[in-house]
Amino acid sequence: MSRALAEARAASARGEVPVGAVISGPDGVIIATAGNRTLELNDAGAHAEMLAIRAAGAALGSPRLTGCTLHVTLEPCPMCASAISQARIATLVYGASDPKSGGIEQGPRVFSHPQSHHVPQVIAGVGEAEAAGLLRAFFAARR
């Protein structure tokens, strides 16, 4: 999670919402890292998770990230949760919950839906205090 938090801090420094993601393979070796780039790329889909999933797929030469673990600093939104399912990521580890836009514990609870193709193991609250602190500071500076 420390590497995902570093990606979140880098995103914040670019003026992006501070969310970072890291994907590691079954052996624990990092395959891909990313931070939010929605503003930079003018792409509403350029969430940290989506960018990391794309980079990991390219690195592995496969759309299936079987056996991989995704660490992300914020509870994934419904779009990212669906992509996690489609990519067949084995384990999702996230930091802060997202009562407003989350898709795992909040809102649509994508993995609980009968049409979810794959349900990863979910571990919530890892690095939660630091991840939530980054988000609070980012938004407080903009109000």
N, C-alpha and C positions, 0 to 999 in steps of 0.2 A: 504494500500500500504506500510505502514511502516514495516509491518512484511515481505512482499515480498522483500523489500529493504534489510532487515536484512539477509534474505536467500541469496540474491545476494552478499552481503559482505562476508558471510561465504563461498560461492562458490569461490570467488576470493581468499580468504585465502588458499583454497585447491589447487589453481592453475587452477581452472576452469573459463571459461568465466562467468563473474558476472551477472547471470540471476537468479531471484528468483520468486517463484510462491506460491500463497495461495488460497485455495478453501474454501469458507464458504457456509453454508447451507442457506435456505430461512430465517432462524431466525438470520443470521449474525454470528453464532458460527462457528469458524474455524474447518474444518474437516481434512484438510491436508495441509502440507507445504513441499516445496522442493526447492533445488537449483540445478543447472546443475551438473551432475556427469558423463559426457561422458568419460573423461579420467580415472577417478577412476574405473568405471565399464567396461571400454573398450567397450562401447556401444554408437554408433552414435545416437541412439534414446533416450538416457537418458537426454533429455532436461528437464528443471524444470517443464514445463507444463505437459509433459508426465508422469513424476514421481508423480506429484501431482494428476493428473487424476487417475492414477492406485491406489494410496493410498486412495483417496476419494471413489472410487468404492469399494475397499475392506472394508473400514470402513462402508459404507452404505449397502453393500451386493447387489450392483446393478451396472450394467454398465451405467445406465442412471442417470445423475446428474441433473435431472430436478429441476429447482428452485434455483440451486446453482450459485454462482458468483466466477469467477476466476480473481484474481488480479495477473498480471505478469509485471515485470519491463521492458520488451522489447516486441515490436510487435512480435507476434508468427510467426514462419516460416510456410510454407505450410503444413508440416507434422503435426505440432501442431494445426494449424487451422482446419485441417480435423478431428483430434481427438476431438477437442472442439465441432465441429458439431456433430460427432458421439455420443459423450457423452451427447448431448442435454443440455449443459450448458446454463443457461438463460442469463447471463450477463458476458461479457468480459471487464475487465478494464485493460488497459496497459499504461506503462509509455512512454518510448522512442520509436520513430518510427525507423524502420530498412530498410533504402533504399536499402541495399545490399541483404538481405535475408528475408525480411518480406513477409508475405502472406495475409495480411489484406488490407492495403492501397497500398502496393507495389506489384510488380510481378504479380502472378496469381490471387490475390484477391479472395481467396477461397470462401468466403461467397457470392460473386456475381455470382458464377458459378451456372448454372441451376441444376447441380447434387448435390449441397450442400443439405444434408438432413435436416439441421436445421440451422437457422441463429440467433445467439444470438444478444442481444442488445450490441453495442460496444461503449465504452467510452475510448477515447484516450487522452494521454497527462497528466495523473495523476501521479505526482511525476517525470515528465519528466526530469527536470534539474538534479536531483540527480541520476536518473537511467543512463542518458547519461554521466554524470560525472564519474560514476563508470566504465563504459565501456571505455571511453577515457583514464582514468588513467591506467586501466588494459593493454590496447594495447600499450600505450605510453611506459610503463615499459618493454615491450617485443621488442621494435624496437631499 
